[in-house]
Amino acid sequence: MADRFKTGEKAPENGTYKFAGLVDGGKENSVTEDEKHVELNSGDSFPPISSQNQAAYWEKA
């Protein structure tokens, strides 16, 4: 299984990360396509899903 990171944790390396689920298991089909990928630098915090105002899991893309 790929390493998963949670909203608020720090990115271990630069790169693109993809959405891997909502922490509370909410309606993932409501997450917009624009929110499913983020570019982060090492040390940046993983973001929440703004449209859902919820914490998310992220994986390296």
SULZI-V471961 format. One record per residue. N is the residue number from 0. RES is the residue in one letter. PHI is phi in radians with two decimals (* if undefined). PSI is psi in whole degrees, -180 to 180 (NA if undefined). BURIAL is 1 if it has 24 or more other ideal C-beta (glycine too) atoms within 12 Angstrom, else 0. Layout:
BEGIN
{{N	RES	PHI	PSI	BURIAL} {N	RES	PHI	PSI	BURIAL}}
END
This chain:
BEGIN
{{0	M	*	139	0} {1	A	-1.19	155	0} {2	D	-1.15	134	0} {3	R	-1.96	143	0} {4	F	-2.16	150	1} {5	K	-1.93	151	1} {6	T	-0.79	132	1} {7	G	1.70	-24	0} {8	E	-1.27	163	0} {9	K	-1.64	138	0} {10	A	-1.16	133	1} {11	P	-1.34	-21	0} {12	E	-2.74	162	0} {13	N	-1.12	148	0} {14	G	2.64	-175	0} {15	T	-1.68	134	0} {16	Y	-2.11	144	1} {17	K	-1.96	149	1} {18	F	-1.06	135	1} {19	A	-2.27	19	1} {20	G	2.22	158	1} {21	L	-1.53	140	1} {22	V	-1.04	-40	1} {23	D	-1.54	3	0} {24	G	1.29	21	0} {25	G	-1.20	-166	0} {26	K	-1.28	96	0} {27	E	-1.23	-23	0} {28	N	-1.25	-9	0} {29	S	-1.57	-6	0} {30	V	-1.31	131	1} {31	T	-1.31	154	0} {32	E	-1.04	-38	0} {33	D	-1.10	-25	0} {34	E	-1.54	-7	1} {35	K	-1.44	-8	1} {36	H	-2.42	136	0} {37	V	-2.33	145	1} {38	E	-1.72	124	0} {39	L	-2.26	151	1} {40	N	-1.71	156	0} {41	S	-0.92	129	0} {42	G	1.64	-13	0} {43	D	-1.22	149	0} {44	S	-1.45	141	0} {45	F	-1.21	134	1} {46	P	-1.49	163	1} {47	P	-1.39	172	1} {48	I	-1.56	106	1} {49	S	-1.05	-42	0} {50	S	-1.13	-25	0} {51	Q	-1.84	-11	1} {52	N	0.91	47	0} {53	Q	-2.39	153	1} {54	A	-1.25	151	1} {55	A	-2.35	163	1} {56	Y	-1.75	147	1} {57	W	-2.32	149	1} {58	E	-2.28	153	1} {59	K	-1.14	131	0} {60	A	-1.43	NA	0}}
END
